[in-house]
Amino acid sequence: DDYMANVENFGAALTSRTKAIMPIHIYGMAANMESIVSFADENGLKIVEDAAQSMGVYFEGKHCGTFGDIGVISFYADKTITMGEGGVVLTNNQEVFEKAKLIRNQGRPNSGTFIHPEFGMNFRITDMQAGVGLAQIKRLNDIEESRLKRFQMYAEKLSDIKDIRPIKKPSKSTFIPFRFAFTNSCKNKIELKLKESGIQTRSFFYPMHLQPAVIKHYGAQEAQSVSEELYEKGLCLPIHHKISFDDIEKICDVIKEVYNDK
C-alpha cells in the first residue's frame, strides 16, 4: 500500500555476495527504517538510503537519509526543495565524507588548490543554485502545507471511485507529498484522456530489474511481481504550487469522465 520494500523483501534477496541494501523513501514518505536498520546490523550490511523525494520527511522523529551509512536527497526541479538540479550526500562516516569531497571537486580537497590527490569529477553546485536552495529551505513549511492540501483535495474529489487507491502513509512516517500517487485498473485510458485535455501525468517508475541496461550487463533478472504491477497500474498527478484548486477540480472531472464512459 505504501509501495516500499520491507525487511522480508530484502531478506529474500540476500546472498553471500550482498554488501549493502538501498531502501527507497518513495513519494514523500519514509520506509520502515527501524526494521531495516536492524536487518542490516544483523547481516553486516551497509545502508545507502535513497531519500531523493524525502526532504523534510521524518521516520519516528529522525530525518530520512540519516539512518544509513550514506543518504542522498535530490534538489532537482520537481522535488520538494529545488535548486533546479543537484542534491546532497549525508553521512556520519569521516572517510566517506572526505572521499565524496574529492569526487565532487575534480579530486581536490578544496577549490583553492591545483594539486589532485585523486581522480574526480565536477559535481559542485553553483553559488546561484545554493542561493536558490537556501531560499527554498526557508519556505519548507509553506511548501509542505501546500502539497498536503492539494493531495487531500485529490483524495476527496476522487474518493467515490473505488478503483482509485491513493498511496497509504505508513504510521511512523511524516508525509510531504511528492505527487498524488495512486493505482487503478484504467491507467492507459486515464493517461490518454488527461493528455487530450492538456494535462501531463507521470507513470510510476519502470522496474529496475526490467531496465534494458541492467539486463544487457547482468542478464535476465528474477521477476518482481509487485514492482511490475505497480508500474502497470500506477499514475501520478501534479501537486506543485502552480496547480490551483480549480486545476485539480478540472483534472478530477476528466478522470471521472473515464469511469462514466465505462
Backbone hydrogen bonds, N-H to C=O, Kabsch-Sander energy under -0.5 kcal/mol:
donor,donor_aa,acceptor,acceptor_aa,energy
9,N,6,N,-0.5
10,F,6,N,-1.8
11,G,7,V,-3.0
12,A,8,E,-2.1
13,A,9,N,-1.0
14,L,10,F,-0.6
14,L,11,G,-0.8
18,T,15,T,-1.2
21,I,46,K,-2.3
25,H,50,D,-2.4
26,I,24,I,-1.0
29,M,26,I,-1.0
33,M,31,A,-1.8
36,I,32,N,-1.6
37,V,33,M,-2.5
38,S,34,E,-1.6
39,F,35,S,-2.2
40,A,36,I,-2.4
41,D,37,V,-2.5
42,E,38,S,-2.4
43,N,39,F,-1.4
44,G,41,D,-0.9
45,L,40,A,-2.7
46,K,19,K,-2.3
48,V,21,I,-2.5
49,E,47,I,-0.6
49,E,70,I,-3.1
50,D,23,P,-2.5
51,A,49,E,-1.1
51,A,72,V,-1.8
53,Q,25,H,-0.5
54,S,51,A,-2.1
57,V,54,S,-2.1
59,F,62,K,-3.1
60,E,58,Y,-0.6
60,E,172,K,-2.4
62,K,59,F,-1.6
64,C,57,V,-2.6
66,T,63,H,-1.6
69,D,47,I,-1.6
70,I,47,I,-1.8
71,G,90,L,-2.3
72,V,49,E,-1.8
73,I,88,V,-2.2
74,S,52,A,-0.9
75,F,86,G,-3.1
77,A,84,G,-1.1
79,K,76,Y,-1.9
83,M,75,F,-2.8
84,G,75,F,-0.6
88,V,73,I,-2.4
90,L,71,G,-3.5
94,Q,92,N,-0.7
97,F,93,N,-2.5
98,E,94,Q,-2.5
99,K,95,E,-2.1
100,A,96,V,-2.7
101,K,97,F,-2.0
102,L,98,E,-1.6
103,I,99,K,-2.4
104,R,100,A,-2.3
105,N,101,K,-0.9
106,Q,103,I,-0.7
106,Q,121,M,-3.5
107,G,102,L,-3.1
108,R,105,N,-1.7
113,T,110,N,-1.0
118,E,107,G,-1.5
121,M,103,I,-3.3
123,F,104,R,-2.1
123,F,121,M,-0.9
124,R,104,R,-0.5
130,A,126,T,-2.2
131,G,127,D,-2.2
132,V,128,M,-2.1
133,G,129,Q,-2.7
134,L,130,A,-2.6
135,A,131,G,-2.0
136,Q,132,V,-2.2
137,I,133,G,-2.4
138,K,134,L,-1.3
139,R,136,Q,-1.6
140,L,137,I,-1.6
143,I,139,R,-2.6
144,E,140,L,-2.7
145,E,141,N,-2.2
146,S,142,D,-2.4
147,R,143,I,-2.6
148,L,144,E,-2.3
149,K,145,E,-2.1
150,R,146,S,-1.9
151,F,147,R,-2.5
152,Q,148,L,-2.6
153,M,149,K,-1.9
154,Y,150,R,-2.1
155,A,151,F,-2.4
156,E,152,Q,-2.4
157,K,153,M,-2.7
158,L,154,Y,-2.1
159,S,156,E,-0.9
161,I,158,L,-1.6
162,K,160,D,-1.0
164,I,161,I,-1.7
165,R,163,D,-0.6
165,R,183,T,-2.4
167,I,181,A,-2.3
168,K,1,D,-2.3
173,S,170,P,-1.3
174,T,58,Y,-2.4
176,I,28,G,-2.0
178,F,27,Y,-1.1
180,F,237,L,-2.7
181,A,179,R,-1.2
182,F,235,L,-2.4
183,T,165,R,-1.9
184,N,233,K,-1.4
190,I,186,C,-2.7
191,E,187,K,-2.9
192,L,188,N,-2.3
193,K,189,K,-2.5
194,L,190,I,-2.6
195,K,191,E,-2.1
196,E,192,L,-2.4
197,S,193,K,-0.9
198,G,195,K,-1.8
199,I,194,L,-3.0
200,Q,198,G,-0.5
202,R,236,C,-1.7
204,F,234,G,-1.3
210,L,207,P,-1.4
211,Q,208,M,-1.3
215,I,211,Q,-2.2
216,K,212,P,-2.8
217,H,213,A,-2.0
218,Y,214,V,-2.9
219,G,215,I,-2.0
221,Q,209,H,-0.5
228,E,224,Q,-2.2
229,E,225,S,-2.3
230,L,226,V,-2.7
231,Y,227,S,-2.0
232,E,228,E,-1.9
233,K,229,E,-1.8
234,G,230,L,-2.2
235,L,182,F,-2.6
236,C,202,R,-2.5
237,L,180,F,-1.9
243,I,240,H,-2.0
244,S,242,K,-0.7
248,I,244,S,-2.0
249,E,245,F,-2.1
250,K,246,D,-2.2
251,I,247,D,-2.7
252,C,248,I,-2.6
253,D,249,E,-2.0
254,V,250,K,-2.2
255,I,251,I,-2.0
256,K,252,C,-2.4
257,E,253,D,-1.6
258,V,254,V,-1.1
259,Y,255,I,-1.2
260,N,256,K,-2.3
261,D,257,E,-1.8
262,K,259,Y,-0.6
